[in-house]
Amino acid sequence: MAYYYDNPIEEAPARRRKVPTVLASILILLAAGLFVKTTLAANIAINTGVPAEFGQGVTATAACAGASVLTMTPTSAFTNASGAGAFYFTAVTVSGIPSSCNGVDFNISAYNTTGNALAIFNTSVTVASIWDNGGSFQGGHGFIGSTVASATGSFTVTFTSPVALASNVAKLTLQSLGHVAGNCATENICSVGDTGPGGGTVFYASAAFTETGAACASNCHYLEWAPVSWASTQSQNSSFIEPGTSTTDAGTYVQPASLLGSISALGSGFNNTYLMSGSGTSSNNAAIASRLYAASDSSAGQWFLPSQQEAILQAQSTAQSGGSFQNRYYWTSTESNASAQYEVHMPDAAVSADAKGSTYSHLFRPIRAF
């Protein structure tokens, strides 16, 4: 283990007598002046007034690295605000990582001058975790809100919504620790049947697919259906034609419209639902009600009626028996023609069509892609 101090002349001799007994080796950076700015390079004074050049990387040996040396380079970027703005700690690159670190988690934290840990992304997250998965780097436990770019022997973790001012960061730590397995709700590492980030159930998992209009865009991997109790949490529930409960789905209409060109394929449900949301209210248009659902993670606007194929995937999923679906037809967001909408029967995936408007009501269950 190697120790690094803000004042090595005064502190290092006493500390060198310590016997390294922890597995994690900590790299302490004089980070307040070491950020790579997105503007022109400059010098600033930190702590004792010694200037440090922006873009300077600091090196140390991590516990997993043996004799290999890692280089850690933090980055800041200017964030505009109304009438003002500031530089925020936005990313860190770690390079020179040997294969002996395969399988570990790298945990990165930032501290102010008094030694208090700083929130660095997602409002309150103080640790960025990166998993060295056999030399391919990816987000570790609790990484959502950051992105990881992997390269040979290096990674860059970028904070989607950074919260630590660069001027407040006095040091960073990098720890190599035993891997903590992720889970579906916090890392989007999911299997069919897992509880999804919105509190529902993952019913489809695959390589990347495109859900047009969804937040995950062309990098979606999972479909999650809402819990059966979803409608009982919605303010419009009492106005549904068939109010939902904690154990039964809600039912209502979909509204008439000109032929919208909605399609049946996987990846089309979000956009179909958006097109269907132009008329009616949340009480009598299942499309509007689905888009208003906020789930347990305040994800309103991300939920939608499944397309015909997505509803068939629901019915055919190995998780279907645990979904509390009723033995009835469920609305899809795919049109049969200008006046009729397809519906899929649970649990046998039979497909039919019924008229839009206030003629027929059917059950519905919002889903989302992530």
C-alpha positions in Angstrom: 0.0 0.0 0.0 1.2 3.5 -0.8 0.1 6.6 1.3 -0.1 10.1 -0.2 -0.5 13.2 1.9 -1.3 16.9 1.5 2.0 17.7 3.3 4.4 14.8 2.8 7.4 16.5 4.4 5.7 16.8 7.8 3.4 13.8 7.8 4.9 11.0 5.8 7.8 9.9 8.1 5.4 9.1 11.0 3.0 7.3 8.7 5.5 5.1 7.0 5.8 3.0 10.1 2.2 1.7 9.5 1.9 -1.9 8.5 -0.6 -2.2 5.5 -3.4 -4.4 6.9 -6.3 -3.4 4.7 -7.0 -4.8 1.2 -7.9 -1.4 -0.3 -5.1 0.9 -1.2 -6.1 4.6 -1.2 -4.9 7.1 -3.6 -5.3 10.6 -2.2 -5.1 13.3 -4.8 -4.5 17.0 -4.4 -7.5 17.3 -6.6 -8.6 20.9 -6.1 -6.1 22.1 -8.7 -5.7 19.0 -10.8 -8.9 19.1 -12.8 -8.9 19.0 -16.6 -10.9 22.0 -17.6 -13.0 22.1 -20.7 -11.7 25.7 -21.2 -8.1 26.8 -21.6 -5.5 25.3 -19.3 -4.4 27.5 -16.3 -2.7 27.3 -12.9 -4.4 27.8 -9.6 -3.1 27.8 -6.0 -4.3 25.1 -3.5 -3.8 24.5 0.2 -0.2 25.9 0.9 -0.3 28.1 -2.2 1.8 25.8 -4.4 0.4 26.0 -8.0 -0.8 22.9 -9.7 -1.3 22.6 -13.5 -4.7 21.6 -14.7 -4.6 18.1 -16.3 -1.9 16.8 -14.1 -2.4 13.1 -13.2 -1.3 11.6 -9.9 -0.1 8.0 -9.7 0.0 5.3 -7.0 -0.1 1.6 -6.6 -3.4 0.0 -5.8 -3.7 -3.2 -3.7 -4.7 -5.2 -6.7 -2.1 -3.7 -9.0 1.1 -5.2 -7.5 4.1 -3.2 -8.8 2.0 -1.6 -11.6 1.3 2.1 -11.3 -2.2 3.6 -11.8 -2.8 7.1 -13.0 -5.9 9.0 -11.9 -6.9 12.2 -13.7 -10.0 14.2 -12.6 -11.9 16.5 -14.9 -14.2 19.5 -14.4 -16.6 21.3 -16.7 -18.5 24.5 -16.5 -22.2 24.2 -16.0 -24.4 27.1 -16.9 -27.0 28.4 -14.6 -29.5 31.3 -14.8 -27.3 34.4 -14.5 -24.3 32.4 -13.4 -22.5 29.1 -13.5 -19.7 27.1 -11.9 -17.1 24.4 -12.5 -18.2 21.0 -11.3 -16.3 17.8 -10.7 -17.6 15.8 -13.7 -15.4 12.8 -14.5 -12.3 10.8 -13.6 -10.1 8.7 -15.8 -8.1 5.9 -14.3 -5.4 4.3 -16.5 -2.6 1.8 -16.3 -4.8 -0.9 -14.8 -3.2 -4.4 -15.0 -5.0 -7.7 -15.4 -4.4 -8.5 -11.7 -7.2 -6.1 -10.9 -9.7 -8.2 -12.9 -12.8 -8.8 -10.8 -12.4 -5.9 -8.3 -14.6 -2.9 -7.7 -12.9 0.5 -7.9 -14.6 3.0 -5.6 -14.0 6.7 -6.1 -14.9 9.4 -3.5 -14.2 13.1 -3.1 -13.5 15.0 0.1 -13.4 18.7 1.1 -10.6 20.4 3.1 -12.1 19.2 6.4 -12.1 15.6 5.3 -15.9 15.3 4.8 -17.1 13.2 1.9 -18.8 15.1 -0.8 -21.9 14.1 -2.8 -20.6 13.8 -6.4 -23.7 12.8 -8.5 -27.4 12.1 -8.3 -27.8 14.7 -5.5 -26.4 12.6 -2.7 -24.2 9.7 -4.0 -20.8 9.9 -2.5 -19.1 6.8 -4.0 -18.7 6.1 -7.7 -18.3 2.3 -8.2 -16.7 0.8 -11.3 -16.4 -3.0 -11.8 -13.4 -4.4 -13.6 -15.2 -7.3 -15.2 -12.3 -9.2 -16.7 -10.7 -6.1 -18.1 -14.0 -4.6 -19.4 -15.1 -1.8 -17.1 -18.7 -1.2 -16.3 -20.9 0.5 -13.7 -20.7 -1.1 -10.2 -23.1 -1.1 -7.3 -25.2 2.1 -7.3 -23.7 3.5 -10.5 -27.0 4.8 -12.1 -26.5 8.5 -12.7 -23.0 7.9 -14.0 -21.6 6.4 -17.2 -18.5 4.3 -17.7 -16.4 4.4 -20.9 -14.1 1.3 -21.0 -10.8 1.0 -22.8 -7.8 -1.3 -22.6 -6.4 -0.9 -19.1 -8.4 2.2 -18.3 -11.9 3.7 -17.8 -13.5 7.1 -17.5 -16.5 7.5 -15.2 -18.6 10.5 -16.0 -21.3 11.9 -13.8 -24.5 12.6 -15.6 -25.7 15.2 -13.0 -22.6 16.3 -11.1 -23.1 18.1 -7.8 -19.6 18.7 -6.3 -18.1 22.0 -7.1 -14.5 21.6 -8.3 -13.4 24.3 -5.9 -14.7 22.3 -3.0 -12.8 19.1 -3.8 -9.5 18.9 -1.8 -8.7 15.3 -2.4 -10.0 12.1 -4.1 -9.6 8.5 -3.0 -9.5 5.4 -5.2 -10.1 2.1 -3.5 -9.8 -1.4 -5.0 -12.2 -3.7 -3.2 -13.8 -7.1 -3.6 -16.7 -7.0 -6.1 -20.2 -6.4 -4.8 -22.7 -7.9 -7.2 -25.2 -5.4 -8.6 -28.9 -5.8 -8.7 -31.7 -4.9 -11.1 -33.1 -1.9 -9.2 -29.8 -0.1 -8.7 -27.5 -1.3 -11.5 -29.9 -2.3 -14.3 -28.3 -5.8 -14.2 -31.5 -7.8 -14.5 -33.0 -11.2 -15.3 -36.6 -12.0 -16.2 -38.6 -12.1 -13.0 -36.4 -9.6 -11.1 -38.0 -6.5 -9.5 -37.3 -3.6 -11.8 -36.2 -0.1 -10.9 -39.9 1.0 -10.9 -41.0 -1.7 -8.5 -42.6 -3.8 -11.2 -41.4 -7.1 -12.8 -38.9 -7.5 -15.6 -40.6 -9.7 -18.2 -38.1 -9.3 -21.2 -34.3 -9.2 -21.3 -32.2 -9.0 -24.4 -29.2 -7.5 -26.2 -29.7 -3.8 -26.9 -32.9 -2.9 -28.7 -34.5 0.5 -29.6 -37.6 1.7 -27.9 -38.5 4.7 -30.0 -39.0 7.8 -27.8 -38.0 6.1 -24.5 -35.2 7.4 -22.3 -33.0 4.4 -23.1 -33.4 5.1 -26.9 -31.3 2.6 -28.8 -29.7 1.1 -25.7 -32.7 -0.5 -24.1 -32.2 -4.0 -22.6 -35.3 -4.7 -20.5 -39.0 -4.4 -20.4 -40.7 -4.1 -17.0 -44.5 -4.2 -16.3 -46.0 -2.2 -13.5 -47.2 -3.9 -10.4 -50.8 -4.9 -10.4 -51.5 -2.3 -7.7 -50.3 0.5 -10.0 -53.7 2.0 -10.7 -54.7 2.2 -7.0 -51.9 4.8 -6.6 -53.2 7.1 -9.4 -55.5 10.0 -8.7 -57.7 9.2 -11.7 -58.2 5.6 -10.5 -61.7 6.2 -9.1 -62.8 7.5 -12.5 -61.7 4.5 -14.5 -64.5 2.4 -16.0 -63.1 -0.5 -13.9 -61.2 0.9 -11.0 -58.0 -1.0 -10.1 -57.2 -2.3 -6.7 -54.1 -3.7 -5.0 -54.8 -7.1 -6.6 -56.7 -6.3 -9.8 -55.9 -4.3 -12.9 -57.8 -1.2 -13.9 -59.8 -1.1 -17.1 -61.0 1.8 -19.4 -61.2 2.9 -23.0 -58.8 4.1 -25.7 -59.9 7.1 -27.6 -60.9 7.3 -31.3 -58.5 8.9 -33.7 -57.4 9.0 -37.3 -55.2 6.1 -38.3 -51.9 7.0 -36.6 -49.7 4.5 -38.3 -48.9 2.8 -35.0 -47.0 -0.5 -35.5 -47.0 -3.8 -33.7 -43.2 -4.5 -33.3 -41.1 -4.7 -30.2 -39.8 -1.1 -29.6 -42.9 0.7 -30.9 -45.1 0.9 -27.8 -43.7 4.1 -26.3 -44.2 6.1 -29.6 -47.6 4.5 -30.2 -48.8 5.5 -26.8 -47.5 9.1 -27.3 -49.5 9.2 -30.6 -52.6 7.9 -28.8 -52.5 10.6 -26.1 -54.0 13.4 -28.0 -57.6 13.1 -27.0 -59.6 12.1 -24.0 -58.6 12.3 -20.3 -56.6 10.1 -17.9 -59.9 8.5 -16.9 -61.1 7.4 -20.3 -57.9 7.0 -22.3 -55.6 4.2 -21.2 -52.7 5.8 -23.1 -52.8 9.0 -21.1 -53.2 7.1 -17.8 -50.2 5.0 -18.6 -48.0 7.9 -19.3 -49.0 9.5 -16.0 -47.9 6.6 -13.9 -44.9 7.6 -11.8 -43.9 4.2 -10.1 -41.7 4.0 -7.0 -38.9 6.0 -8.7 -40.8 9.1 -9.9 -40.6 7.9 -13.5 -43.7 9.6 -14.9 -43.6 9.9 -18.6 -41.6 6.7 -19.1 -44.4 4.3 -18.9 -46.6 3.3 -21.9 -49.1 0.8 -23.3 -47.3 -2.2 -24.8 -47.4 -2.6 -28.6 -49.0 -5.8 -29.8 -45.7 -7.7 -29.9 -44.7 -6.3 -26.5 -48.0 -7.5 -25.0 -47.5 -10.9 -26.6 -44.0 -11.0 -24.9 -45.8 -10.3 -21.6 -48.2 -13.2 -22.1 -45.4 -15.5 -23.1 -42.9 -14.5 -20.4 -41.7 -17.0 -17.9 -42.6 -14.3 -15.3 -46.2 -14.1 -16.5 -47.7 -16.4 -13.8 -46.4 -14.1 -11.1 -47.8 -11.0 -12.7 -51.4 -11.2 -11.3 -52.9 -10.8 -14.7 -56.5 -11.6 -15.1 -57.9 -14.0 -17.6 -59.0 -11.3 -19.9 -58.0 -9.1 -22.9 -55.6 -6.2 -22.3 -55.3 -3.2 -24.5 -52.2 -2.7 -26.6 -51.1 0.5 -28.3 -51.2 -1.0 -31.8 -54.1 0.0 -34.1 -56.1 -2.5 -36.2 -57.5 0.4 -38.2 -58.6 3.9 -37.7 -61.5 2.9 -35.4 -60.2 -0.3 -33.7 -57.3 -1.3 -31.4 -55.6 -4.6 -31.0 -55.8 -6.4 -27.6 -54.0 -9.4 -26.3 -55.5 -12.1 -24.1 -53.7 -13.1 -20.9 -52.3 -15.7 -20.5 -52.6 -17.4 -23.9 -51.4 -14.4 -26.1 -54.5 -14.6 -28.3 -54.9 -11.4 -30.4 -58.2 -9.7 -31.1 -59.4 -6.2 -31.9 -62.1 -3.9 -30.4 -63.5 -0.5 -31.2 -62.0 2.6 -29.7 -64.1 5.1 -27.8 -66.6 4.4 -25.1 -67.9 1.2 -26.7 -65.6 -1.3 -25.1 -63.4 -1.2 -22.1 -60.5 -3.5 -21.5 -57.9 -3.9 -18.8 -54.5 -2.4 -19.2 -51.0 -2.6 -17.6 -48.3 0.0 -18.2 -44.8 -1.1 -19.1 -41.5 0.7 -19.6 -38.2 0.1 -21.3 -34.8 0.6 -19.6 
